[in-house]
């Protein structure tokens, strides 16, 4: 850098610093625009990093005051990362392995490695059912000697004492609020192969987990909740640091180790077994690319929002820049002087934003903790990340000053010194370049949409890149559109005419504001289309099992029917519930499998159903199966003839697998039974028979798939039982909730299903509302900035208006009109640009794996709200906020 | 005596076609070292255009502008800017100081832009401010100074760095009579020290400080008179 360039920067920075102090109001506005995203991201980063508990931070909550938590795996040997929670692999778990295969009682083998003088206590975590005031609930149980010093830090005692004996427990507040408090009895339910067992324990204290909140938890001495089914053993080990070498030695006998020393002060990565390094999930390049593009879009948005403020600052400095030129400043010096404003504001904004963000983060952390069940770690300020965020603020300010800087360097010095100012002529090349970029954006999006598989891929990156190109193209088109609007403003009312022409005369200030609104609207429209389309695809793929509001209960083989009927009777009328009899396929003897053949073809049937079995029996088609009269008559005739009815709807079959075409002739039924062993199960033929058949179309998925005649089942030698119950609707949501809880309390399994139709994901609605709100805020921000800067700039014109008799409300009307021009033009330009990535990204998001079909749903209401509603709303808000008093100062230039 | 500023058949046309305005028409003009030349004429006669061309802020449509032997029309933007930093000084009617800079910083501006170290440039600026009689105001901002003080700073800015051509556009227009006379005395002294000065003015009594007076009308030099006849100065048309 030459001496004159260095000197130039020195002068430029001094001027920028002093200008920032001289024009405090404008500086505050610029700082707000730059700071806001920095503040938001900083606060979010602090909440994220604080809630994200690192291995080192989790040591106390995982192992109390112990030096290590060791766990046998039953494997010959293991390979683990520094934290076994993050990654580990086991070797030789089968019977053929020659290793020691340590289990629950093998703590001695652990101490052989670590030394027998170390204190050790067992620690186990499991889940149990317990009796609540209204039924049965789940709880987490922790078994260890909580009074032992090694366990100190696992729980926080709130009230009472730690359990001194095996019949006593502590519970957390969440569990106590559902029933047993201090002095009460906690009834634990265990379902075992021998049936249900209960265990009464006395609650002697309240203690909260240091790891989670909100979940029901109880803790007691080992064995307090009955034997665990976990074959491995876990122990807390004290007596001094457990080194990485100790960890490796224990890994060699199949023991996983979380060591306090290793987690808080990990050895170099090179100490890891090469196999453990392979456990890490590779970084998804697509996600990284898309995130980078999103980052660029956010940067662009901030730059565009802040652009008008820098343009006005540069304009205010025009005279200074002309004087600098008169004193020998080069055009480059003018550029430096305006860019220095970006450097000063960006530097200050970045530091200030990070500072404020840390403060807001400190306030937000306890609030966020209320919505998270995992306890946050200590307050964590991720300085390297915040440095990047501050750099983002700095960069956005400098970039926002780039266009004004180049405009300033091209200003007519003589004209400015003579008091004449004006915008340079419209660039002829820019709109064409903009249209070319828009075309490239459309083409890129189309290619990306065509090449993406469902859910993403490189095509998504191409689409995101095309979105960026399209937005840049739109920005280049904005000046010519503004000029066209001004030209066609002749017949508009005075305020709109003035606003349109003023916007055109001061394009350096107007273009970034309009572009910011356009980019916002484009983003909202694109995301809106993507989210709605995905939702439409989900709704289209939904298969209702029953008529809306109707229900069914699936009974397991050992279910107590009368108990289920009793429960249903508490909330439903008797005539609402009918038994469904069928073949119970899951039995103690194994799983029954049915195969249906016609000729040599095996018929592919849907196996979906909401009853305990998809194979039901009846002499006639039950009236809960929705059939036309003709189909019902045909099906009844087949059943009467000892046949079977195959029920199907188009949606019963996966896309690409057509429903079976039957010629009405006999269908052969083969029945096999798979032996109950989980591994090496074998199939045995049970029966086979041919019978007349009918295929009936049901208007929705039937709760069953095949309806057998009693005679056919008799021929097959199969027993029937009540496999479930059909519930005529409507079943209210409240009744459903009560029934669910009451059925869960029954000792045998009975599953209630109530058809509610497709339930849109609440998150989608939230996303749409957030999108509209975000769009509104950004649009309001961009429009307000541009409008008030314009009003400040137009002060002499408004004074002239006042002098010739304009009413005070004229200023308000002009302000509203200016907001309408900026917001309206931006929205109208941005909406079609948003369609480009929106339609494109909907393709990979909704593409069916089987058929390649896609869905597009345009949220017209959202778009109409953003394009028409928001500009009008913004204009009204601006009009209401603007001062009505017209300036009375005389024109000075 | 060598000419510091030399304009030869300089024409400047603003705009194009029917909207074209001829600000200067084939004007030839010289200012020598140690000479103060006053330029007089009615509004729109081309006085300020002549000054912007002489300062290299604008380019002539036709003709040559030579400063210290260098033809400005042959230079690029950066070279002409360098000429303004090293050879040409401007004094405006409205002072035109940069409000964000102190008096010393305003004066030091061209030196700093030329790559001179800030400390050196400011020391130089303070010395020139002493010369124009306001050394004690070096650290004041323009808003805290009177009109006369601001114009003294402007003159200091124009002469700092031993620049040889001083262009003054109505430098006393915004000042009272007494202060205006002081400013002209400073300008005169600078020319007596070896610089060439061009003073654009409306007032004959100010032109009396000059060695020569050049009259412009409708973009042409219509008359030129010596300093000895300054008491009789009136516009040629009125004579």
Interface residues (C-beta under 8 A of the other chain):
Chain A: X2 X3 X4 X5 X6 X7 X8 X10 X11 X14 X15 X18 X19 X22 X319 X320 X323 X324 X325 X326 X327 X328 X329 X330 X331 X332 X333 X413 X414 X417 X418
Chain B: X48 X52 X55 X57 X58 X77 X78 X81 X82 X83 X84 X85 X86 X90 X92 X96 X97 X98 X99 X100 X101 X105 X109 X110 X112 X113 X114 X115 X116 X117 X118 X121 X157
